[in-house]
Amino acid sequence: MFEVIAEPNRRSILSLLVSSQQSVGEIERQLRMPQPTVSKHLRVLRDAGFVESTVDAQRRLYRLKPEPLQEVDDWLAPFRRFWSAHLDALERHLDHMASPEEPDGTELQLALNNNPAAKAYQQAMFQQQQPAAMFTDDIQGDYERIKARGAEFTMPPTGVTGSTIAMLNDTCGNFIQLTQLARYSR
């Protein structure tokens, strides 16, 4: 199971399928991956039970099956206490973030931008709206607290298959996706 999701292209495909079902062509265009590569990874994900497909006219649509992620979720359970600390740190940064009202505030920076490769990577991830992921067990509360500090959410808490997600633009060139797995919904 872990070896299947260890492959970065497969994780990218799973990230796309979190919000909606997609055709091979849609995945290919969004990830800029050749069709044979997308098909190969979808086959591995389907065989492992992470995705399922349906036929819609001339195309095959793939959607996420969250059940196999339960094993991953169970393994991650002891690490959840660290996620809360990261969200607390994000809130502290947002308290002092540069804004029109507080131009001398600090900027939240998730990448080392003095390295040209890091800057190019960050910009490419931002253009593709690929977020850094943070997990929470109270997405609505975190959303309200972070939004009250002036953060710009590009997606409010939204239910998707197996979880609720919210997307934050940190105004420094990064997207952050807050995720609450359905198992931990309050």
N, CA and C of each residue as an Amber inpcrd file, in Angstrom:
protein
   558
   0.8210000  -1.1870000   0.0000000   0.0000000   0.0000000   0.0000000
   0.8720000   1.2610000   0.0000000   1.8190000   1.3630000   0.9350000
   2.6560000   2.5540000   1.0140000   3.5310000   2.7120000  -0.2240000
   3.9650000   1.5980000  -0.8050000   4.8030000   1.7070000  -1.9990000
   4.0110000   2.2770000  -3.1780000   2.7010000   2.0820000  -3.1920000
   1.8740000   2.6240000  -4.2700000   1.8080000   4.1390000  -4.1630000
   1.5500000   4.6510000  -2.9660000   1.4060000   6.1060000  -2.8200000
   2.7440000   6.8130000  -2.6040000   3.8260000   6.0510000  -2.5170000
   5.1500000   6.6720000  -2.3820000   5.5660000   7.3640000  -3.6790000
   5.0230000   6.9520000  -4.8010000   5.3940000   7.5010000  -6.1030000
   4.7340000   8.8850000  -6.2740000   5.5100000   9.9490000  -6.4900000
   4.9660000  11.3130000  -6.5370000   3.8860000  11.5400000  -7.5910000
   4.0040000  10.9410000  -8.7700000   2.9740000  11.1280000  -9.7990000
   1.6380000  10.5380000  -9.3510000   1.6840000   9.4330000  -8.6510000
   0.4370000   8.8240000  -8.1560000  -0.2040000   9.7020000  -7.0890000
   0.6340000  10.2860000  -6.2340000   0.0830000  11.1970000  -5.2250000
  -0.5450000  12.4170000  -5.8980000   0.0670000  12.9150000  -6.9630000
  -0.5100000  14.0470000  -7.6960000  -1.8670000  13.6740000  -8.2870000
  -1.9630000  12.4830000  -8.8220000  -3.2400000  12.0220000  -9.3750000
  -4.2820000  11.9180000  -8.2690000  -3.9080000  11.3310000  -7.1350000
  -4.8430000  11.2240000  -6.0100000  -5.2900000  12.6060000  -5.5410000
  -4.3810000  13.5730000  -5.5300000  -4.7350000  14.9360000  -5.1240000
  -5.7730000  15.5430000  -6.0630000  -5.6360000  15.2880000  -7.3500000
  -6.6390000  15.7810000  -8.3080000  -7.9990000  15.1270000  -8.0700000
  -7.9750000  13.8490000  -7.7510000  -9.2180000  13.1090000  -7.6050000
  -9.9190000  13.3770000  -6.2700000  -9.2510000  14.0720000  -5.3560000
  -9.8890000  14.4000000  -4.0780000 -11.1090000  15.2750000  -4.3100000
 -11.0120000  16.2250000  -5.2250000 -12.0970000  17.1840000  -5.4080000
 -13.1510000  16.7520000  -6.4170000 -12.7830000  15.9320000  -7.4040000
 -13.7850000  15.5000000  -8.3820000 -13.2370000  14.3530000  -9.2240000
 -14.1650000  13.6350000  -9.8620000 -13.7180000  12.5830000 -10.7720000
 -13.1450000  13.2250000 -12.0240000 -12.2100000  12.5280000 -12.6560000
 -11.4920000  13.0820000 -13.8030000 -11.3170000  12.0040000 -14.8660000
 -11.2550000  12.4360000 -16.0960000 -10.9230000  11.5210000 -17.1830000
  -9.3970000  11.4680000 -17.3200000  -8.9080000  10.4760000 -18.0580000
  -7.4710000  10.3640000 -18.3090000  -6.9680000  11.6400000 -18.9820000
  -7.7170000  12.1410000 -19.9440000  -7.3170000  13.3600000 -20.6510000
  -7.2330000  14.5690000 -19.7440000  -8.1840000  14.6940000 -18.8180000
  -8.1620000  15.8200000 -17.8850000  -6.9430000  15.7330000 -16.9590000
  -6.6550000  14.5370000 -16.4800000  -5.4830000  14.3280000 -15.6200000
  -4.2090000  14.6450000 -16.4040000  -4.1630000  14.1510000 -17.6210000
  -2.9950000  14.3800000 -18.4970000  -2.7390000  15.8780000 -18.6760000
  -3.7990000  16.6500000 -18.9600000  -3.6460000  18.0910000 -19.1840000
  -3.2440000  18.8260000 -17.9050000  -3.8970000  18.4980000 -16.8010000
  -3.6230000  19.2250000 -15.5650000  -2.2360000  18.9360000 -15.0090000
  -1.7780000  17.7090000 -15.1470000  -0.4650000  17.3480000 -14.6130000
   0.6420000  17.4270000 -15.6580000   0.2500000  17.7070000 -16.9140000
   1.2230000  17.7890000 -18.0150000   2.0660000  16.5150000 -18.0860000
   1.3550000  15.4110000 -18.0670000   1.9750000  14.0840000 -18.0960000
   1.5110000  13.3790000 -19.3690000   2.3480000  12.6180000 -20.0200000
   1.9110000  11.8890000 -21.2230000   0.8080000  10.8750000 -20.8840000
  -0.0690000  10.6640000 -21.8280000  -1.2020000   9.7500000 -21.6240000
  -0.7720000   8.3520000 -21.1850000   0.2570000   7.7460000 -21.7930000
   0.6500000   6.4050000 -21.3390000   1.0960000   6.3850000 -19.8700000
   1.7400000   7.4530000 -19.4320000   2.1840000   7.5330000 -18.0370000
   0.9850000   7.6370000 -17.1080000   0.0200000   8.4870000 -17.4600000
  -1.1950000   8.6210000 -16.6490000  -1.9110000   7.2840000 -16.5680000
  -2.0740000   6.6280000 -17.6940000  -2.7760000   5.3350000 -17.7250000
  -2.0560000   4.2920000 -16.8730000  -0.7210000   4.2690000 -16.9520000
   0.0560000   3.3130000 -16.1560000  -0.1760000   3.5420000 -14.6660000
  -0.1060000   4.8000000 -14.2230000  -0.2890000   5.1020000 -12.8010000
  -1.7290000   4.8400000 -12.3590000  -2.6960000   5.1520000 -13.2130000
  -4.0950000   4.8680000 -12.8670000  -4.3260000   3.3650000 -12.7230000
  -3.6740000   2.5750000 -13.5580000  -3.8000000   1.1180000 -13.4610000
  -3.2710000   0.6170000 -12.1120000  -2.1200000   1.1360000 -11.7010000
  -1.5350000   0.7470000 -10.4140000  -2.4610000   1.1710000  -9.2700000
  -2.9700000   2.3950000  -9.3430000  -3.8710000   2.8920000  -8.3010000
  -5.1760000   2.0880000  -8.2570000  -5.6930000   1.7280000  -9.4290000
  -6.9250000   0.9260000  -9.4920000  -6.6810000  -0.4710000  -8.9430000
  -5.5710000  -1.0970000  -9.3260000  -5.2600000  -2.4430000  -8.8340000
  -5.0730000  -2.4700000  -7.3200000  -4.5700000  -1.3600000  -6.7600000
  -4.3640000  -1.2760000  -5.3120000  -5.6410000  -0.8480000  -4.5790000
  -6.6830000  -0.4980000  -5.3440000  -7.9590000  -0.1320000  -4.7310000
  -8.1080000   1.3270000  -4.3610000  -7.1860000   2.1850000  -4.8010000
  -7.2570000   3.6040000  -4.4650000  -8.2350000   4.3810000  -5.3460000
  -8.4660000   3.9000000  -6.5660000  -9.3900000   4.5680000  -7.4820000
 -10.2930000   3.5230000  -8.1280000 -11.4050000   4.0130000  -8.6240000
 -12.2900000   3.1690000  -9.4260000 -12.7010000   3.9700000 -10.6410000
 -13.1720000   3.2710000 -11.6610000 -13.5280000   3.9720000 -12.8910000
 -14.9340000   3.6070000 -13.3160000 -15.5390000   4.5410000 -14.0420000
 -16.8340000   4.3220000 -14.6660000 -16.7230000   4.8100000 -16.1040000
 -17.5760000   4.2920000 -16.9510000 -17.5690000   4.6990000 -18.3510000
 -18.6960000   5.7020000 -18.5580000 -18.3440000   6.8350000 -19.1710000
 -19.3080000   7.8790000 -19.4860000 -19.1650000   8.1870000 -20.9750000
 -20.0680000   7.6280000 -21.7550000 -20.0270000   7.7890000 -23.2150000
 -18.6930000   7.2720000 -23.7550000 -17.8640000   8.1660000 -24.2980000
 -16.6030000   7.7630000 -24.9210000 -15.4030000   7.7960000 -23.9760000
 -15.6260000   8.1850000 -22.7370000 -14.4730000   8.3210000 -21.8530000
 -14.6590000   7.5720000 -20.5390000 -13.5400000   7.2560000 -19.9450000
 -13.5160000   6.5680000 -18.6560000 -13.2010000   7.6110000 -17.5900000
 -14.0430000   7.6940000 -16.5700000 -13.8480000   8.6380000 -15.4740000
 -13.3170000   7.9060000 -14.2530000 -12.3370000   8.4970000 -13.6050000
 -11.7280000   7.9120000 -12.4130000 -12.1010000   8.7480000 -11.1980000
 -12.3660000   8.0570000 -10.1000000 -12.6410000   8.7500000  -8.8490000
 -11.9290000   8.0510000  -7.7050000 -11.6930000   8.8110000  -6.6740000
 -10.9760000   8.3320000  -5.5080000 -11.8520000   7.3730000  -4.7040000
 -11.2390000   6.3090000  -4.2200000 -11.8860000   5.4060000  -3.2560000
 -11.1420000   5.6220000  -1.9320000 -11.7690000   6.2820000  -0.9690000
 -11.0450000   6.6430000   0.2510000 -10.7710000   5.4750000   1.2030000
 -11.4910000   4.3790000   1.0630000 -11.3540000   3.2760000   2.0170000
  -9.9220000   2.7540000   2.1750000  -9.1550000   2.5540000   1.0950000
  -7.7840000   2.0610000   1.2700000  -6.8840000   3.0420000   2.0140000
  -7.2700000   4.3000000   2.0230000  -6.4620000   5.2850000   2.7270000
  -6.6080000   5.1430000   4.2470000  -7.5530000   4.3110000   4.6840000
  -7.7410000   4.0840000   6.1130000  -6.4790000   3.5210000   6.7670000
  -5.7940000   2.6080000   6.0800000  -4.5560000   2.0420000   6.6250000
  -3.5030000   3.1360000   6.8090000  -3.4200000   4.0280000   5.8420000
  -2.4860000   5.1410000   5.9410000  -2.9040000   6.0520000   7.0980000
  -4.1930000   6.3180000   7.1780000  -4.7190000   7.1610000   8.2450000
  -4.4330000   6.5530000   9.6220000  -4.6280000   5.2600000   9.7580000
  -4.3460000   4.5800000  11.0320000  -2.8710000   4.7160000  11.4050000
  -2.0100000   4.5930000  10.4120000  -0.5840000   4.7170000  10.6750000
  -0.2240000   6.1430000  11.1030000  -0.8980000   7.1260000  10.5170000
  -0.6050000   8.5310000  10.8080000  -1.1760000   9.0110000  12.1450000
  -2.1230000   8.2900000  12.7140000  -2.8280000   8.7370000  13.9210000
  -1.8880000   9.2320000  15.0210000  -0.8050000   8.5310000  15.3630000
   0.0520000   9.0170000  16.4440000   0.7550000  10.3420000  16.1280000
   0.8070000  10.7140000  14.8630000   1.5240000  11.9210000  14.4660000
   0.6300000  13.1630000  14.4280000  -0.6740000  12.9990000  14.6460000
  -1.6120000  14.1200000  14.5400000  -1.2850000  15.2590000  15.4960000
  -0.7190000  14.9690000  16.6430000  -0.4110000  16.0310000  17.6000000
   0.5650000  17.0380000  17.0000000   1.4160000  16.6000000  16.0700000
   2.3490000  17.5220000  15.4240000   1.6310000  18.4730000  14.4830000
   0.5450000  18.0040000  13.8540000  -0.1910000  18.8460000  12.9260000
  -0.7750000  20.0430000  13.6380000  -1.3080000  19.8280000  14.8480000
  -1.8700000  20.9440000  15.6040000  -0.8010000  21.9920000  15.8640000
   0.3980000  21.5510000  16.1770000   1.4920000  22.4960000  16.4210000
   1.7910000  23.3030000  15.1660000   1.7260000  22.6760000  13.9880000
   1.9860000  23.3970000  12.7390000   0.8920000  24.4320000  12.4680000
  -0.3640000  24.0730000  12.7380000  -1.4420000  25.0390000  12.5400000
  -1.3100000  26.1930000  13.5260000  -0.9120000  25.8950000  14.7580000
  -0.6880000  26.9640000  15.7350000   0.4210000  27.8980000  15.2500000
   1.4820000  27.3320000  14.6790000   2.5810000  28.1480000  14.1540000
   2.0960000  29.0030000  12.9830000   1.2610000  28.4320000  12.1090000
   0.6980000  29.1910000  10.9920000  -0.1260000  30.3570000  11.5290000
  -0.9320000  30.1230000  12.5550000  -1.7300000  31.1960000  13.1300000
  -0.8430000  32.2930000  13.7250000   0.2380000  31.9060000  14.4090000
   1.1530000  32.9010000  14.9690000   1.7650000  33.7460000  13.8510000
   2.1470000  33.0920000  12.7350000   2.6730000  33.8450000  11.5880000
   1.6240000  34.8100000  11.0470000   0.3960000  34.3320000  10.9460000
  -0.6600000  35.1830000  10.4010000  -0.9510000  36.3710000  11.3090000
  -0.7420000  36.1840000  12.6080000  -0.9300000  37.2980000  13.5420000
   0.0180000  38.4470000  13.2360000   1.1950000  38.1430000  12.7030000
   2.2140000  39.1500000  12.4630000   2.5300000  39.3200000  10.9750000
   1.6490000  38.8620000  10.1300000   1.9150000  38.8520000   8.7010000
   1.8540000  40.2640000   8.1200000   2.6570000  40.5010000   7.1200000
   2.6370000  41.7890000   6.4310000   1.2690000  41.9870000   5.7890000
   0.7330000  43.1810000   5.9400000  -0.5680000  43.5080000   5.3710000
  -0.5870000  45.0050000   5.1100000  -1.5840000  45.5170000   4.4070000
  -1.6470000  46.9690000   4.2000000  -1.6770000  47.7310000   5.5240000
  -2.3320000  47.1440000   6.5410000  -2.4140000  47.7980000   7.8440000
  -1.1090000  47.6620000   8.6390000  -0.3570000  46.6110000   8.3760000
   0.8670000  46.3240000   9.1200000   1.9850000  45.9530000   8.1400000
   2.4810000  46.9320000   7.3550000   3.4630000  46.6180000   6.3100000
   4.7840000  46.0660000   6.8360000   5.0750000  46.2790000   8.1020000
   6.3260000  45.7650000   8.6620000   6.1640000  44.3860000   9.2740000
   4.9940000  43.7820000   9.1280000   4.7880000  42.4360000   9.6610000
   5.6500000  41.4310000   8.9140000   5.7410000  40.2340000   9.4480000
   6.5530000  39.2000000   8.8040000   5.7780000  38.5530000   7.6800000
   6.4990000  37.9150000   6.7780000   5.8790000  37.1680000   5.6960000
   6.0260000  35.6940000   5.9650000   4.9690000  34.9440000   5.7080000
   5.0140000  33.4890000   5.8090000   5.6680000  32.9680000   4.5410000
   6.7340000  32.2400000   4.6750000   7.4780000  31.7580000   3.5140000
   7.7330000  30.2760000   3.6780000   7.2100000  29.4690000   2.7600000
   7.3320000  28.0330000   2.8610000   8.4730000  27.4730000   2.0220000
   9.1560000  28.3060000   1.2850000  10.2500000  27.8190000   0.4470000
  11.4270000  28.7750000   0.5730000  12.6190000  28.2440000   0.3730000
  13.8150000  29.0750000   0.3970000  13.9570000  29.7300000  -0.9650000
  13.5680000  30.9840000  -1.0680000  13.5050000  31.6400000  -2.3680000
  14.8330000  32.2040000  -2.8470000  15.8970000  32.1280000  -2.0410000
  17.1740000  32.6210000  -2.5390000  17.8370000  31.6080000  -3.4640000
  17.2710000  30.4310000  -3.5710000  17.7540000  29.4110000  -4.4920000
  16.8910000  29.4860000  -5.7560000  17.4810000  29.7460000  -6.9290000
  16.6760000  29.8750000  -8.1530000  15.8080000  28.6390000  -8.4330000
  16.3030000  27.4640000  -8.1270000  15.5090000  26.2570000  -8.3660000
  14.2980000  26.2180000  -7.4440000  14.4790000  26.6280000  -6.1840000
  13.3640000  26.6410000  -5.2380000  12.3130000  27.6580000  -5.6730000
  12.7530000  28.8150000  -6.1340000  11.8330000  29.8520000  -6.5800000
  11.0320000  29.3680000  -7.7900000  11.7040000  28.7530000  -8.7560000
  11.0160000  28.2380000  -9.9460000  10.0100000  27.1600000  -9.5490000
  10.4110000  26.2860000  -8.6280000   9.5140000  25.2170000  -8.1610000
   8.2930000  25.8200000  -7.4670000   8.5130000  26.7680000  -6.5780000
   7.4140000  27.4000000  -5.8570000   6.4470000  28.0680000  -6.8390000
   6.9820000  28.8030000  -7.8190000   6.1370000  29.4750000  -8.7910000
   5.3400000  28.4740000  -9.6270000   5.9820000  27.3840000 -10.0330000
   5.2820000  26.3660000 -10.8210000   4.1620000  25.7180000 -10.0000000
   4.4400000  25.4110000  -8.7430000   3.4140000  24.8120000  -7.8760000
   2.2510000  25.7870000  -7.6800000   2.5470000  27.0710000  -7.5230000
   1.5130000  28.0730000  -7.3360000   0.6640000  28.2080000  -8.6020000
   1.3140000  28.2430000  -9.7810000   0.5810000  28.3600000 -11.0420000
  -0.3510000  27.1730000 -11.2510000   0.0960000  25.9870000 -10.8320000
  -0.7320000  24.7890000 -10.9740000  -1.7010000  24.6270000  -9.8100000
  -1.6650000  25.5600000  -8.8870000  -2.4840000  25.5220000  -7.6770000
  -2.3010000  24.2140000  -6.9090000  -1.0570000  23.7450000  -6.8550000
  -0.7230000  22.5480000  -6.0880000  -0.3760000  22.9790000  -4.6630000
  -1.1610000  22.5620000  -3.6940000  -0.9540000  23.0590000  -2.3370000
   0.0110000  22.2180000  -1.5110000   0.5470000  22.8650000  -0.4910000
   1.1940000  22.1300000   0.5950000   0.0390000  21.6230000   1.4610000
   0.1430000  20.4310000   1.9870000  -0.9660000  19.8470000   2.7450000
  -0.7090000  19.9460000   4.2380000  -1.7530000  20.3220000   4.9560000
  -1.7350000  20.3130000   6.4160000  -3.0150000  19.6110000   6.8560000
  -2.9030000  18.7680000   7.8640000  -4.0580000  18.0290000   8.3520000
  -4.5360000  18.6180000   9.6680000  -5.8320000  18.5200000   9.8990000
  -6.4440000  19.0590000  11.1010000  -7.5900000  18.1540000  11.5190000
  -7.9920000  18.2650000  12.7710000  -9.1780000  17.5300000  13.2140000
 -10.3350000  18.4930000  13.5070000 -10.1580000  19.7910000  13.1920000
 -11.2150000  20.7930000  13.3560000 -11.0940000  21.8220000  12.2410000
 -11.4330000  21.4220000  11.0430000 -11.2210000  22.3010000   9.8870000
 -12.0530000  23.5700000   9.9680000 -13.2920000  23.4740000  10.4410000
 -14.1310000  24.6710000  10.5200000 -13.5620000  25.6700000  11.5150000
 -13.1400000  25.1970000  12.6720000 -12.5470000  26.0800000  13.6700000
 -11.2570000  26.7110000  13.1740000 -10.3940000  25.9000000  12.5410000
  -9.1400000  26.4290000  12.0100000  -9.4100000  27.4460000  10.8970000
 -10.3720000  27.1380000  10.0330000 -10.7500000  28.0580000   8.9550000
 -11.1730000  29.4040000   9.5330000 -12.0510000  29.3830000  10.5320000
 -12.5500000  30.6280000  11.1140000 -11.4350000  31.4130000  11.8020000
 -10.5680000  30.7220000  12.5470000  -9.4670000  31.4020000  13.2320000
  -8.4860000  32.0210000  12.2400000  -8.1160000  31.2600000  11.2130000
  -7.1240000  31.7440000  10.2470000  -7.7160000  32.8640000   9.3920000
  -8.9870000  32.7110000   8.9950000  -9.6340000  33.7530000   8.1950000
  -9.7650000  35.0470000   9.0010000 -10.0590000  34.9330000  10.2930000
 -10.1770000  36.1180000  11.1460000  -8.8620000  36.8840000  11.2340000
  -7.7540000  36.2160000  10.9470000  -6.4460000  36.8720000  10.9830000
  -6.0810000  37.4720000   9.6250000  -7.0290000  37.4550000   8.7040000
  -6.8170000  38.1300000   7.4290000  -6.3340000  37.2510000   6.2940000
  -6.2740000  35.9530000   6.5020000  -5.8210000  35.0660000   5.4270000
  -6.8830000  34.9910000   4.3300000  -6.4280000  34.7870000   3.1080000
  -7.3100000  34.7030000   1.9400000  -7.5350000  33.2350000   1.5890000
  -8.7470000  32.7580000   1.7590000  -9.0810000  31.3860000   1.3910000
  -9.6300000  31.3790000  -0.0180000  -9.0700000  30.5170000  -0.8660000
  -9.5720000  30.3760000  -2.2260000 -10.6640000  29.3210000  -2.2830000
 -10.7930000  28.5290000  -1.2060000 -11.8700000  27.5420000  -1.0980000
 -12.2120000  27.3970000   0.3900000 -13.4580000  27.6880000   0.7630000
 -13.8580000  27.4720000   2.1500000 -13.9440000  25.9670000   2.4200000
 -14.1400000  25.5480000   3.6690000 -14.2660000  24.1120000   3.9310000
 -15.3410000  23.4960000   3.0250000 -14.9220000  22.4820000   2.2700000
 -15.7740000  21.8500000   1.2640000 -15.6730000  20.3410000   1.4190000
 -16.8190000  19.6830000   1.5130000 -16.8280000  18.2300000   1.6120000
 -16.4900000  17.5880000   0.2840000 -15.5560000  16.6640000   0.3160000
 -15.2000000  15.8480000  -0.8400000 -15.1860000  14.4030000  -0.3530000
 -15.0070000  13.4730000  -1.2290000 -15.0350000  12.0680000  -0.8670000
 -14.0360000  11.7730000   0.2480000 -14.5370000  11.3960000   1.3990000
 -13.6850000  10.9510000   2.4970000 -13.0430000  12.0350000   3.3270000
 -13.2920000  13.3190000   3.0000000 -12.6570000  14.3770000   3.7910000
 -13.3360000  15.7170000   3.5210000 -12.8950000  16.7170000   4.2750000
 -13.2750000  18.1060000   4.0410000 -11.9810000  18.8630000   3.8320000
 -11.9500000  19.7150000   2.8030000 -10.7340000  20.4670000   2.5080000
 -11.0480000  21.9580000   2.4170000 -10.0480000  22.7770000   2.6910000
 -10.1140000  24.2240000   2.4940000  -8.7670000  24.6320000   1.9130000
  -8.7640000  25.6340000   1.0500000  -7.5370000  26.0730000   0.3930000
  -7.2460000  27.5170000   0.7710000  -6.0010000  27.7570000   1.1770000
  -5.5480000  29.0560000   1.6420000  -4.4290000  29.5610000   0.7400000
  -4.5260000  30.8180000   0.3100000  -3.4320000  31.4870000  -0.3930000
  -2.7170000  32.3060000   0.6630000  -1.4620000  31.9840000   0.9590000
  -0.7620000  32.6690000   2.0500000  -0.2360000  34.0490000   1.6480000
  -0.5210000  34.4930000   0.4350000  -0.1220000  35.7880000  -0.1330000
   1.3880000  35.9150000  -0.3350000   2.1160000  34.8190000  -0.1450000
   3.5700000  34.8310000  -0.3560000   3.9560000  33.8630000  -1.4720000
   2.9730000  33.4320000  -2.2580000   3.2740000  32.5420000  -3.3640000
   3.0930000  31.0730000  -3.0500000   2.2810000  30.7500000  -2.0480000
   2.0400000  29.3510000  -1.6940000   0.5500000  29.1090000  -1.4900000
   0.0940000  27.9290000  -1.8780000  -1.2370000  27.4700000  -1.5280000
  -1.0810000  26.4420000  -0.4190000  -1.9740000  26.4860000   0.5500000
  -1.9710000  25.5190000   1.6480000  -3.3460000  24.8850000   1.6770000
  -3.3740000  23.5720000   1.6260000  -4.6450000  22.8480000   1.7030000
  -4.7880000  22.2710000   3.1040000  -5.8230000  22.7150000   3.8150000
  -6.1580000  22.1340000   5.0990000  -7.0750000  20.9480000   4.8260000
  -6.8120000  19.8270000   5.4560000  -7.5900000  18.6180000   5.2250000
  -8.0200000  18.0130000   6.5460000  -9.2980000  17.7010000   6.6490000
  -9.8160000  16.9460000   7.7840000 -10.4290000  15.6810000   7.2200000
  -9.8490000  14.5480000   7.5920000 -10.3790000  13.2790000   7.1290000
 -11.7340000  13.0360000   7.7710000 -12.6540000  12.4000000   7.0330000
 -14.0260000  12.1980000   7.5000000 -14.0500000  11.4770000   8.8400000
 -13.1160000  10.6120000   9.0680000 -13.0710000   9.8460000  10.3130000
 -12.9330000  10.7680000  11.5170000 -12.3370000  11.9420000  11.3170000
 -12.0850000  12.8580000  12.4160000 -13.0230000  14.0480000  12.4260000
 -14.1230000  13.9660000  11.6640000 -15.0890000  15.0480000  11.6530000
 -15.7920000  15.1130000  13.0020000 -16.0510000  16.3320000  13.4140000
 -16.7400000  16.5210000  14.7050000 -18.2230000  16.5800000  14.5230000
